Amino acid sequence: MTSKQNPLSFLPGPAVDRTTFEGWNRWCETRKAFVPAPILTALEYDRLSKRQKRIHDLHRLATHSSLPIQATPMSERVAHAVLARVEDGAFSHKAGTRGGIMVNGDGAQGKTETICEALACFQEEWLALNNYANPDAMPGTRDLVAPVAYVRCPVRATPISTCQRILDFYGEDYKGMRLEDLVRTVKTAVVEHATKALVIDDITRLKLHREADQDVLDLIREMMSMPVTLILVGVGIPTSGLLREGRRDPKTQEWIYEPVKDIGRSPNDHAASQHERRFQVVDLGPFRYATPAEMEAWMAHLLRLEGELRLLTNAAGMLTQGDMPEYLFNRTKGVVGILEKLVQHGCRRAMEDKSEYLTKDLLNQFTVTPDDMPDLDADSGEQPNIPRHDPTPKKKPTGRITVFDDDGPAAVGSAG
């Protein structure tokens, strides 16, 4: 049994920061290294010693806190679109501008993990094809090869701070630089480190006022001229100002942008129109539960999630039988991040009350809150819309509670 051979293998190592070159590569190498707790029956669990039980319980908690990102039909479409753009740019011999891609979606939809996983696969293949070296290296240039660079906009982002975050990824020194110097240094770093994909996550933390904040669109325009595929990720991109004001076509689900007016347009309108032509916009949305195909996709997702749980009761059907699928959809509105937190908290409670099974009565005892997603900035619209739920009190057991009774000595005395 894995937990007996290496009982503390589930303990986490140093935190991984994907926004640095070292952290990104360590995440790529270790992202699938976690080994979940072994599946034990209640009888097998009872045979363990007290210490073994505690270690196994901690391993189970780690397993439920580290549930793998499950691919969904929506995430697979986004991953395919991102990889297509990156590969088109990386394998192109032309000197022109690479087409970029914007990934739009509400918070907790799994945008970041979907993109990072897709780009980790691209990086592995690209490095192997190039013998883990920069194919365009020149004598005297740097030997750090970074096919993928991943950065996040700071909460109160500006063009300057965004450039600084990019340079932080490479470990570049930017002390005392003005914006134009920062942009030039970013372009140099991208070329010399052979970066093929540059991800700027939480891009809509940039507060855009197109009449006044010309620097923002200038920054994006400069990045578009680099020999790299730019991947911008955020909430509400079509209405953020990165593109012209957009609306979704109800039939095609594509974003439609109003034409630029001939009278009274600002210089930024040209930039936004240029961005629109060069960026593909894709949406990563939640599950839906209206058609048979949508219900089947939701059921398949719940079934895979069941297989990752480590409760002592047989998990088969725990999330997929009866009206549980509809209940879980109503509690989460199909948002995978909310579902993950709901199930994670439910598993902890099921372990604590020794029921070892998820039921509606148990899940009704609590609700998921924004505090469960502290890395999502509420002011930037990243917090998901969590369905309202009024927790019900835990049912009290019937009859007198005897768990604390101490009748050992008396029982021994009466035996004589």
Secondary structure, DSSP 8 states (H G I E B T S, - for coil): -HHHHSTTTTS--S---TTSHHHHHHHHHHTT---------HHHHHTS-HHHHHHHHHHHHHHHHT------HHHHHHHHHHHHHHHHHHT----S---EEEEE--TTSSHHHHHHHHHHHHHHHHHHHTTTS-TT--TTS-----SEEEEE--TT--HHHHHHHHHHHHT---TT--HHHHHHHHHHHHHHTT--EEEEETGGGS---TTT-HHHHHHHHHHHTSSSEEEEEESSGGGTSSSS-EEE-TTT--EEE----SSS--HHHHHHHHHHHHEEEEE------SSHHHHHHHHHHHHHHHTT---SS--TTTTTSTTHHHHHHHHHTT-HHHHHHHHHHHHHHHHHTT--S--HHHHTT----GGG-TTS-GGGT-S--------------SS---TT---HHHHHHHH-
